[in-house]
Amino acid sequence: MLSKIKEHLVKPQLDSPGKNNIWTDKHISKGMLESHLDPYSDGASRPFEYMDKSVEWIYSIATPDKYKNVIDLGCGPGLYAERFHDKGYNVTGVDWSERSIKYAKETAESTERKINYVLKNYLTIDYENAFDIAVIISYDFCVLSKNDRKLFLDNVYKALRPGGKFIFDVTTTKNITTEETRKWDYHPDGCFMAEKPHICLNSDYYYEEDDATLAQIIIITENEYDCFHIWHHHFTEEKLLSELNEAEFVNNEFYDDVTGKRYIKDGEFITVVATKI
Protein backbone atom coordinates (compact mmCIF):
# COMPACT_ATOMS: atom_id res chain seq x y z
CA MET A 1 0.00 0.00 0.00
CA LEU A 2 2.86 2.39 0.78
CA SER A 3 4.19 2.16 -2.76
CA LYS A 4 0.77 3.11 -4.13
CA ILE A 5 0.40 6.03 -1.73
CA LYS A 6 3.85 7.25 -2.73
CA GLU A 7 2.60 7.73 -6.30
CA HIS A 8 0.24 10.43 -5.02
CA LEU A 9 2.89 12.38 -3.13
CA VAL A 10 4.13 14.23 -6.21
CA LYS A 11 2.24 17.03 -7.92
CA PRO A 12 -0.42 15.44 -10.16
CA GLN A 13 -0.80 16.29 -13.82
CA LEU A 14 -3.41 18.90 -14.69
CA ASP A 15 -6.96 17.50 -14.52
CA SER A 16 -5.85 14.01 -13.56
CA PRO A 17 -8.49 12.02 -11.66
CA GLY A 18 -8.04 10.80 -8.11
CA LYS A 19 -8.30 7.17 -7.06
CA ASN A 20 -11.89 7.75 -5.94
CA ASN A 21 -14.73 10.17 -6.71
CA ILE A 22 -15.76 12.54 -3.95
CA TRP A 23 -19.16 13.17 -5.55
CA THR A 24 -20.28 9.53 -5.37
CA ASP A 25 -18.55 8.33 -2.19
CA LYS A 26 -21.20 6.81 0.11
CA HIS A 27 -19.78 8.16 3.37
CA ILE A 28 -19.02 11.66 2.07
CA SER A 29 -22.51 11.87 0.61
CA LYS A 30 -23.93 11.80 4.16
CA GLY A 31 -22.11 14.95 5.17
CA MET A 32 -22.71 16.50 1.77
CA LEU A 33 -26.46 16.05 2.10
CA GLU A 34 -26.41 17.56 5.59
CA SER A 35 -24.54 20.56 4.20
CA HIS A 36 -27.03 20.91 1.33
CA LEU A 37 -29.91 20.97 3.80
CA ASP A 38 -28.38 23.54 6.16
CA PRO A 39 -30.33 26.72 5.33
CA TYR A 40 -27.39 28.96 6.23
CA SER A 41 -24.47 26.96 4.82
CA ASP A 42 -22.54 27.94 1.70
CA GLY A 43 -20.73 24.60 1.63
CA ALA A 44 -22.58 22.28 -0.75
CA SER A 45 -25.48 24.53 -1.79
CA ARG A 46 -26.11 28.22 -1.33
CA PRO A 47 -28.02 29.55 1.71
CA PHE A 48 -31.76 29.20 1.22
CA GLU A 49 -32.30 32.96 1.10
CA TYR A 50 -29.85 33.22 -1.78
CA MET A 51 -31.62 30.39 -3.63
CA ASP A 52 -34.93 32.21 -3.25
CA LYS A 53 -33.44 35.38 -4.74
CA SER A 54 -31.80 33.40 -7.56
CA VAL A 55 -35.02 31.75 -8.66
CA GLU A 56 -36.90 35.07 -8.41
CA TRP A 57 -34.31 36.68 -10.68
CA ILE A 58 -34.36 33.84 -13.21
CA TYR A 59 -38.16 34.02 -13.16
CA SER A 60 -37.92 37.75 -13.93
CA ILE A 61 -35.78 37.21 -17.06
CA ALA A 62 -37.34 33.93 -18.28
CA THR A 63 -40.94 33.45 -17.18
CA PRO A 64 -42.50 29.98 -17.45
CA ASP A 65 -45.09 31.14 -19.97
CA LYS A 66 -42.24 31.41 -22.49
CA TYR A 67 -39.55 29.23 -20.86
CA LYS A 68 -41.52 26.35 -19.41
CA ASN A 69 -39.05 23.46 -19.14
CA VAL A 70 -36.03 23.69 -16.85
CA ILE A 71 -33.15 21.25 -16.38
CA ASP A 72 -31.18 21.63 -13.14
CA LEU A 73 -27.76 20.06 -13.64
CA GLY A 74 -26.06 18.95 -10.43
CA CYS A 75 -29.40 19.33 -8.66
CA GLY A 76 -28.31 17.66 -5.41
CA PRO A 77 -31.32 17.05 -3.13
CA GLY A 78 -33.57 19.23 -5.29
CA LEU A 79 -33.48 22.57 -3.48
CA TYR A 80 -33.43 24.69 -6.64
CA ALA A 81 -35.65 22.23 -8.49
CA GLU A 82 -38.38 22.61 -5.87
CA ARG A 83 -38.22 26.38 -6.09
CA PHE A 84 -38.47 26.30 -9.88
CA HIS A 85 -41.43 23.94 -9.65
CA ASP A 86 -43.19 26.25 -7.22
CA LYS A 87 -42.78 29.15 -9.68
CA GLY A 88 -44.63 27.19 -12.36
CA TYR A 89 -41.85 25.51 -14.35
CA ASN A 90 -41.66 21.89 -15.46
CA VAL A 91 -38.43 20.66 -13.88
CA THR A 92 -35.92 17.88 -14.48
CA GLY A 93 -33.10 17.48 -11.97
CA VAL A 94 -29.92 15.55 -12.79
CA ASP A 95 -27.30 14.45 -10.26
CA TRP A 96 -25.07 11.41 -9.79
CA SER A 97 -25.26 11.32 -6.00
CA GLU A 98 -27.52 8.38 -5.24
CA ARG A 99 -28.21 9.70 -1.74
CA SER A 100 -29.19 13.18 -2.94
CA ILE A 101 -31.45 11.91 -5.72
CA LYS A 102 -33.14 9.49 -3.31
CA TYR A 103 -33.81 12.36 -0.89
CA ALA A 104 -35.07 14.60 -3.73
CA LYS A 105 -37.47 11.94 -5.02
CA GLU A 106 -38.83 11.19 -1.56
CA THR A 107 -39.35 14.88 -0.84
CA ALA A 108 -41.08 15.47 -4.16
CA GLU A 109 -43.42 12.56 -3.48
CA SER A 110 -44.23 13.66 0.08
CA THR A 111 -44.92 17.25 -1.02
CA GLU A 112 -46.79 16.20 -4.19
CA ARG A 113 -44.40 18.03 -6.50
CA LYS A 114 -44.14 16.58 -10.00
CA ILE A 115 -40.39 16.84 -10.58
CA ASN A 116 -38.44 14.43 -12.76
CA TYR A 117 -35.21 13.42 -11.01
CA VAL A 118 -32.54 11.48 -12.90
CA LEU A 119 -29.55 9.68 -11.33
CA LYS A 120 -26.88 10.41 -13.91
CA ASN A 121 -23.54 12.13 -14.48
CA TYR A 122 -24.57 15.41 -16.08
CA LEU A 123 -21.67 15.11 -18.54
CA THR A 124 -23.57 12.27 -20.19
CA ILE A 125 -26.97 13.93 -20.71
CA ASP A 126 -28.41 13.18 -24.13
CA TYR A 127 -31.46 15.39 -24.62
CA GLU A 128 -32.34 17.20 -27.82
CA ASN A 129 -34.44 20.39 -28.03
CA ALA A 130 -36.10 19.46 -24.73
CA PHE A 131 -35.56 22.44 -22.40
CA ASP A 132 -35.97 26.21 -22.35
CA ILE A 133 -33.61 26.83 -19.43
CA ALA A 134 -30.55 24.92 -18.22
CA VAL A 135 -28.85 25.85 -14.95
CA ILE A 136 -25.74 24.67 -13.14
CA ILE A 137 -25.14 26.76 -10.02
CA SER A 138 -22.59 26.97 -7.18
CA TYR A 139 -19.50 26.98 -9.42
CA ASP A 140 -20.00 23.37 -10.53
CA PHE A 141 -18.84 24.42 -14.00
CA CYS A 142 -15.45 25.20 -12.46
CA VAL A 143 -14.71 21.58 -11.51
CA LEU A 144 -14.71 20.49 -15.15
CA SER A 145 -11.57 20.08 -17.25
CA LYS A 146 -11.32 21.89 -20.57
CA ASN A 147 -12.29 18.73 -22.49
CA ASP A 148 -15.20 18.05 -20.14
CA ARG A 149 -16.39 21.66 -20.45
CA LYS A 150 -16.46 21.34 -24.23
CA LEU A 151 -18.45 18.11 -24.00
CA PHE A 152 -20.77 19.61 -21.40
CA LEU A 153 -21.42 22.83 -23.34
CA ASP A 154 -22.14 20.87 -26.51
CA ASN A 155 -24.60 18.63 -24.65
CA VAL A 156 -26.34 21.56 -22.96
CA TYR A 157 -26.61 23.37 -26.29
CA LYS A 158 -28.15 20.28 -27.85
CA ALA A 159 -30.58 19.88 -24.92
CA LEU A 160 -31.92 23.44 -25.23
CA ARG A 161 -34.55 24.60 -27.65
CA PRO A 162 -33.70 27.54 -29.97
CA GLY A 163 -33.77 30.68 -27.84
CA GLY A 164 -33.18 28.67 -24.68
CA LYS A 165 -31.02 30.07 -21.90
CA PHE A 166 -28.06 28.50 -20.11
CA ILE A 167 -27.33 30.05 -16.71
CA PHE A 168 -24.21 29.26 -14.68
CA ASP A 169 -21.64 30.89 -12.41
CA VAL A 170 -17.85 30.76 -12.14
CA THR A 171 -15.01 32.24 -10.14
CA THR A 172 -12.54 34.46 -11.94
CA THR A 173 -8.76 34.55 -11.87
CA LYS A 174 -9.08 37.36 -9.28
CA ASN A 175 -10.30 34.66 -6.88
CA ILE A 176 -7.42 32.22 -7.37
CA THR A 177 -4.99 31.14 -4.63
CA THR A 178 -1.53 30.39 -5.95
CA GLU A 179 0.08 29.19 -2.71
CA GLU A 180 0.83 25.47 -2.57
CA THR A 181 0.51 23.82 0.85
CA ARG A 182 0.51 20.40 2.51
CA LYS A 183 -1.01 19.45 5.86
CA TRP A 184 -1.30 16.18 7.82
CA ASP A 185 -4.11 15.48 10.32
CA TYR A 186 -5.12 12.45 12.38
CA HIS A 187 -8.82 11.76 12.95
CA PRO A 188 -9.27 8.97 15.53
CA ASP A 189 -13.08 9.23 15.36
CA GLY A 190 -13.43 9.74 11.63
CA CYS A 191 -14.62 12.94 9.97
CA PHE A 192 -16.53 14.29 6.97
CA MET A 193 -14.18 12.55 4.55
CA ALA A 194 -14.02 9.07 6.13
CA GLU A 195 -15.90 7.16 8.79
CA LYS A 196 -13.01 5.06 10.15
CA PRO A 197 -10.01 6.39 12.12
CA HIS A 198 -7.58 7.76 9.56
CA ILE A 199 -4.70 10.03 8.66
CA CYS A 200 -5.58 12.77 6.19
CA LEU A 201 -3.05 14.45 3.93
CA ASN A 202 -4.38 17.64 2.35
CA SER A 203 -2.34 19.11 -0.50
CA ASP A 204 -3.16 22.28 -2.44
CA TYR A 205 -1.62 22.78 -5.88
CA TYR A 206 -1.69 25.61 -8.41
CA TYR A 207 -1.55 25.22 -12.22
CA GLU A 208 -0.67 28.50 -13.87
CA GLU A 209 -1.08 27.12 -17.40
CA ASP A 210 -4.85 26.79 -16.97
CA ASP A 211 -5.61 29.04 -13.98
CA ALA A 212 -6.55 25.94 -12.02
CA THR A 213 -6.16 24.70 -8.47
CA LEU A 214 -6.33 21.22 -7.02
CA ALA A 215 -7.30 20.16 -3.53
CA GLN A 216 -5.89 16.66 -3.18
CA ILE A 217 -7.12 14.66 -0.18
CA ILE A 218 -5.47 11.36 0.73
CA ILE A 219 -7.21 9.27 3.39
CA ILE A 220 -5.12 6.48 4.98
CA THR A 221 -6.84 3.93 7.23
CA GLU A 222 -5.45 0.78 8.81
CA ASN A 223 -5.65 -1.35 5.67
CA GLU A 224 -6.51 0.89 2.73
CA TYR A 225 -6.34 4.39 1.32
CA ASP A 226 -8.39 6.74 -0.83
CA CYS A 227 -7.26 9.69 -2.91
CA PHE A 228 -9.68 12.41 -3.98
CA HIS A 229 -9.03 15.21 -6.47
CA ILE A 230 -11.17 18.34 -6.30
CA TRP A 231 -10.33 20.55 -9.27
CA HIS A 232 -11.31 24.19 -9.60
CA HIS A 233 -10.80 26.20 -12.78
CA HIS A 234 -10.92 29.99 -12.82
CA PHE A 235 -11.96 32.17 -15.73
CA THR A 236 -11.47 35.47 -17.47
CA GLU A 237 -14.16 37.07 -19.61
CA GLU A 238 -12.16 36.19 -22.70
CA LYS A 239 -11.81 32.53 -21.75
CA LEU A 240 -15.52 32.19 -21.04
CA LEU A 241 -16.56 33.90 -24.26
CA SER A 242 -14.17 31.79 -26.29
CA GLU A 243 -15.60 28.53 -24.96
CA LEU A 244 -19.21 29.73 -25.25
CA ASN A 245 -18.70 30.96 -28.81
CA GLU A 246 -17.10 27.66 -29.77
CA ALA A 247 -20.26 25.92 -28.51
CA GLU A 248 -22.32 28.44 -30.58
CA PHE A 249 -23.96 30.20 -27.64
CA VAL A 250 -24.78 33.85 -28.40
CA ASN A 251 -25.90 37.03 -26.59
CA ASN A 252 -23.78 36.06 -23.60
CA GLU A 253 -24.69 38.36 -20.73
CA PHE A 254 -22.56 38.74 -17.59
CA TYR A 255 -23.78 39.41 -14.04
CA ASP A 256 -22.02 39.50 -10.69
CA ASP A 257 -24.00 36.62 -9.16
CA VAL A 258 -27.07 34.44 -9.64
CA THR A 259 -29.37 37.06 -8.16
CA GLY A 260 -28.82 39.36 -11.13
CA LYS A 261 -26.49 41.89 -9.49
CA ARG A 262 -24.80 44.24 -11.92
CA TYR A 263 -21.60 42.78 -13.35
CA ILE A 264 -18.41 44.10 -11.78
CA LYS A 265 -15.63 44.02 -14.35
CA ASP A 266 -12.45 42.47 -12.93
CA GLY A 267 -14.41 41.12 -9.97
CA GLU A 268 -14.09 37.69 -8.34
CA PHE A 269 -17.24 36.11 -9.82
CA ILE A 270 -19.17 35.94 -13.08
CA THR A 271 -22.67 34.66 -13.71
CA VAL A 272 -23.46 33.97 -17.35
CA VAL A 273 -26.75 33.94 -19.20
CA ALA A 274 -26.02 32.39 -22.60
CA THR A 275 -28.56 31.85 -25.37
CA LYS A 276 -28.90 29.11 -27.97
CA ILE A 277 -29.27 30.34 -31.53
C-alpha positions in Angstrom: 0.0 0.0 0.0 2.9 2.4 0.8 4.2 2.2 -2.8 0.8 3.1 -4.1 0.4 6.0 -1.7 3.8 7.3 -2.7 2.6 7.7 -6.3 0.2 10.4 -5.0 2.9 12.4 -3.1 4.1 14.2 -6.2 2.2 17.0 -7.9 -0.4 15.4 -10.2 -0.8 16.3 -13.8 -3.4 18.9 -14.7 -7.0 17.5 -14.5 -5.9 14.0 -13.6 -8.5 12.0 -11.7 -8.0 10.8 -8.1 -8.3 7.2 -7.1 -11.9 7.8 -5.9 -14.7 10.2 -6.7 -15.8 12.5 -4.0 -19.2 13.2 -5.5 -20.3 9.5 -5.4 -18.5 8.3 -2.2 -21.2 6.8 0.1 -19.8 8.2 3.4 -19.0 11.7 2.1 -22.5 11.9 0.6 -23.9 11.8 4.2 -22.1 14.9 5.2 -22.7 16.5 1.8 -26.5 16.0 2.1 -26.4 17.6 5.6 -24.5 20.6 4.2 -27.0 20.9 1.3 -29.9 21.0 3.8 -28.4 23.5 6.2 -30.3 26.7 5.3 -27.4 29.0 6.2 -24.5 27.0 4.8 -22.5 27.9 1.7 -20.7 24.6 1.6 -22.6 22.3 -0.8 -25.5 24.5 -1.8 -26.1 28.2 -1.3 -28.0 29.5 1.7 -31.8 29.2 1.2 -32.3 33.0 1.1 -29.8 33.2 -1.8 -31.6 30.4 -3.6 -34.9 32.2 -3.3 -33.4 35.4 -4.7 -31.8 33.4 -7.6 -35.0 31.8 -8.7 -36.9 35.1 -8.4 -34.3 36.7 -10.7 -34.4 33.8 -13.2 -38.2 34.0 -13.2 -37.9 37.7 -13.9 -35.8 37.2 -17.1 -37.3 33.9 -18.3 -40.9 33.5 -17.2 -42.5 30.0 -17.4 -45.1 31.1 -20.0 -42.2 31.4 -22.5 -39.6 29.2 -20.9 -41.5 26.3 -19.4 -39.1 23.5 -19.1 -36.0 23.7 -16.9 -33.2 21.2 -16.4 -31.2 21.6 -13.1 -27.8 20.1 -13.6 -26.1 18.9 -10.4 -29.4 19.3 -8.7 -28.3 17.7 -5.4 -31.3 17.1 -3.1 -33.6 19.2 -5.3 -33.5 22.6 -3.5 -33.4 24.7 -6.6 -35.7 22.2 -8.5 -38.4 22.6 -5.9 -38.2 26.4 -6.1 -38.5 26.3 -9.9 -41.4 23.9 -9.6 -43.2 26.2 -7.2 -42.8 29.2 -9.7 -44.6 27.2 -12.4 -41.8 25.5 -14.4 -41.7 21.9 -15.5 -38.4 20.7 -13.9 -35.9 17.9 -14.5 -33.1 17.5 -12.0 -29.9 15.5 -12.8 -27.3 14.5 -10.3 -25.1 11.4 -9.8 -25.3 11.3 -6.0 -27.5 8.4 -5.2 -28.2 9.7 -1.7 -29.2 13.2 -2.9 -31.4 11.9 -5.7 -33.1 9.5 -3.3 -33.8 12.4 -0.9 -35.1 14.6 -3.7 -37.5 11.9 -5.0 -38.8 11.2 -1.6 -39.3 14.9 -0.8 -41.1 15.5 -4.2 -43.4 12.6 -3.5 -44.2 13.7 0.1 -44.9 17.2 -1.0 -46.8 16.2 -4.2 -44.4 18.0 -6.5 -44.1 16.6 -10.0 -40.4 16.8 -10.6 -38.4 14.4 -12.8 -35.2 13.4 -11.0 -32.5 11.5 -12.9 -29.6 9.7 -11.3 -26.9 10.4 -13.9 -23.5 12.1 -14.5 -24.6 15.4 -16.1 -21.7 15.1 -18.5 -23.6 12.3 -20.2 -27.0 13.9 -20.7 -28.4 13.2 -24.1 -31.5 15.4 -24.6 -32.3 17.2 -27.8 -34.4 20.4 -28.0 -36.1 19.5 -24.7 -35.6 22.4 -22.4 -36.0 26.2 -22.3 -33.6 26.8 -19.4 -30.6 24.9 -18.2 -28.8 25.8 -15.0 -25.7 24.7 -13.1 -25.1 26.8 -10.0 -22.6 27.0 -7.2 -19.5 27.0 -9.4 -20.0 23.4 -10.5 -18.8 24.4 -14.0 -15.4 25.2 -12.5 -14.7 21.6 -11.5 -14.7 20.5 -15.2 -11.6 20.1 -17.3 -11.3 21.9 -20.6 -12.3 18.7 -22.5 -15.2 18.0 -20.1 -16.4 21.7 -20.4 -16.5 21.3 -24.2 -18.5 18.1 -24.0 -20.8 19.6 -21.4 -21.4 22.8 -23.3 -22.1 20.9 -26.5 -24.6 18.6 -24.6 -26.3 21.6 -23.0 -26.6 23.4 -26.3 -28.2 20.3 -27.8 -30.6 19.9 -24.9 -31.9 23.4 -25.2 -34.6 24.6 -27.7 -33.7 27.5 -30.0 -33.8 30.7 -27.8 -33.2 28.7 -24.7 -31.0 30.1 -21.9 -28.1 28.5 -20.1 -27.3 30.0 -16.7 -24.2 29.3 -14.7 -21.6 30.9 -12.4 -17.9 30.8 -12.1 -15.0 32.2 -10.1 -12.5 34.5 -11.9 -8.8 34.6 -11.9 -9.1 37.4 -9.3 -10.3 34.7 -6.9 -7.4 32.2 -7.4 -5.0 31.1 -4.6 -1.5 30.4 -5.9 0.1 29.2 -2.7 0.8 25.5 -2.6 0.5 23.8 0.9 0.5 20.4 2.5 -1.0 19.4 5.9 -1.3 16.2 7.8 -4.1 15.5 10.3 -5.1 12.5 12.4 -8.8 11.8 13.0 -9.3 9.0 15.5 -13.1 9.2 15.4 -13.4 9.7 11.6 -14.6 12.9 10.0 -16.5 14.3 7.0 -14.2 12.6 4.5 -14.0 9.1 6.1 -15.9 7.2 8.8 -13.0 5.1 10.2 -10.0 6.4 12.1 -7.6 7.8 9.6 -4.7 10.0 8.7 -5.6 12.8 6.2 -3.0 14.4 3.9 -4.4 17.6 2.3 -2.3 19.1 -0.5 -3.2 22.3 -2.4 -1.6 22.8 -5.9 -1.7 25.6 -8.4 -1.6 25.2 -12.2 -0.7 28.5 -13.9 -1.1 27.1 -17.4 -4.8 26.8 -17.0 -5.6 29.0 -14.0 -6.6 25.9 -12.0 -6.2 24.7 -8.5 -6.3 21.2 -7.0 -7.3 20.2 -3.5 -5.9 16.7 -3.2 -7.1 14.7 -0.2 -5.5 11.4 0.7 -7.2 9.3 3.4 -5.1 6.5 5.0 -6.8 3.9 7.2 -5.5 0.8 8.8 -5.6 -1.3 5.7 -6.5 0.9 2.7 -6.3 4.4 1.3 -8.4 6.7 -0.8 -7.3 9.7 -2.9 -9.7 12.4 -4.0 -9.0 15.2 -6.5 -11.2 18.3 -6.3 -10.3 20.5 -9.3 -11.3 24.2 -9.6 -10.8 26.2 -12.8 -10.9 30.0 -12.8 -12.0 32.2 -15.7 -11.5 35.5 -17.5 -14.2 37.1 -19.6 -12.2 36.2 -22.7 -11.8 32.5 -21.7 -15.5 32.2 -21.0 -16.6 33.9 -24.3 -14.2 31.8 -26.3 -15.6 28.5 -25.0 -19.2 29.7 -25.2 -18.7 31.0 -28.8 -17.1 27.7 -29.8 -20.3 25.9 -28.5 -22.3 28.4 -30.6 -24.0 30.2 -27.6 -24.8 33.9 -28.4 -25.9 37.0 -26.6 -23.8 36.1 -23.6 -24.7 38.4 -20.7 -22.6 38.7 -17.6 -23.8 39.4 -14.0 -22.0 39.5 -10.7 -24.0 36.6 -9.2 -27.1 34.4 -9.6 -29.4 37.1 -8.2 -28.8 39.4 -11.1 -26.5 41.9 -9.5 -24.8 44.2 -11.9 -21.6 42.8 -13.3 -18.4 44.1 -11.8 -15.6 44.0 -14.3 -12.5 42.5 -12.9 -14.4 41.1 -10.0 -14.1 37.7 -8.3 -17.2 36.1 -9.8 -19.2 35.9 -13.1 -22.7 34.7 -13.7 -23.5 34.0 -17.3 -26.8 33.9 -19.2 -26.0 32.4 -22.6 -28.6 31.9 -25.4 -28.9 29.1 -28.0 -29.3 30.3 -31.5 
